[in-house]
Amino acid sequence: MTEPDARIHAQAAVGFGRAADAYERGRPDYPAEAIAHLLAVLNVTASSRVVELGAGTGKFTTHLTASGAHVVAVEPVPNMRARLSARLPSVQVLDGTAEAIPLADQSVDAVFAAQAFHWFAADRALAEISRVLKPGGGLGLIWNVRDEALLWVRKLTAILDPHEAGTPRYRTLEWKAAFRQSDQLSPLESQAFPHVQQLTPSALVDRVASISFIAAMPEAERAHVLAQVRALLETDPALAGREHFEMPYETRTYWCRRL
């Protein structure tokens, strides 16, 4: 058995290594308005060189390449890198982490992390990000966060939460502390955007299967959780018998600049 990558959190190394295909099928994209906003506030143009940290299977990377910028994708999980390279063969994909970015000092105009920064050792990651950014360069962060206004989404959360076992998560906001302590970056700013993902029942199962702490479970425990999700799909009045339905999200963006 391959040992987990000691450079990154064990749940991420194991879970995302196992779940790259489910991640690609089940995870939502990002709303165009949120992407356009981040690119605009960070002044990303076709002449920019940008790096994405924890690039995964390339869902956000695709939008960076569409901007015309020169994109470098950094991703430590081999299965994720393979999916990203297959999806975007023209993108430079590097094995690395946010805490050890394989790029030269002051070599990029902007750094991005999509659905990822909460996994980083934030103090070390911000020091590295500050190192590779040109003065005045920007850092952009983005997350899709489940909107729990709907009862069935709250039921889904109730299935998942007992299994998180201290896994780093966006919603704790613990990752923000390092920004308040940094003397190399401007204060963090934010803006949120509504978002909806169109799903099928099988895509919702993939969405859950792609969660790191679910994917990292022993197979019998993982199967039990996915069976609970399928039971929710079969019994909840908002989902039962439907071939398509919507998962509501709030997409949250954050940005700051290198001083």
SULHU-V183053 format. One line per field, one symbol per residue. burial: # if it has 9 or more other ideal C-beta (glycine too) atoms within 8 Angstrom, else .. Layout:
burial->???
This chain:
burial->.......#..##########.#######.##..##.###.####...##################.#.#.#######.#######.##..#.##.####.#.#....#############.#.###########..###########..#.######.##..##..#..#....#..##..#..#..#....###.#.#.#.###############...##..##.###.##..#.###......############.
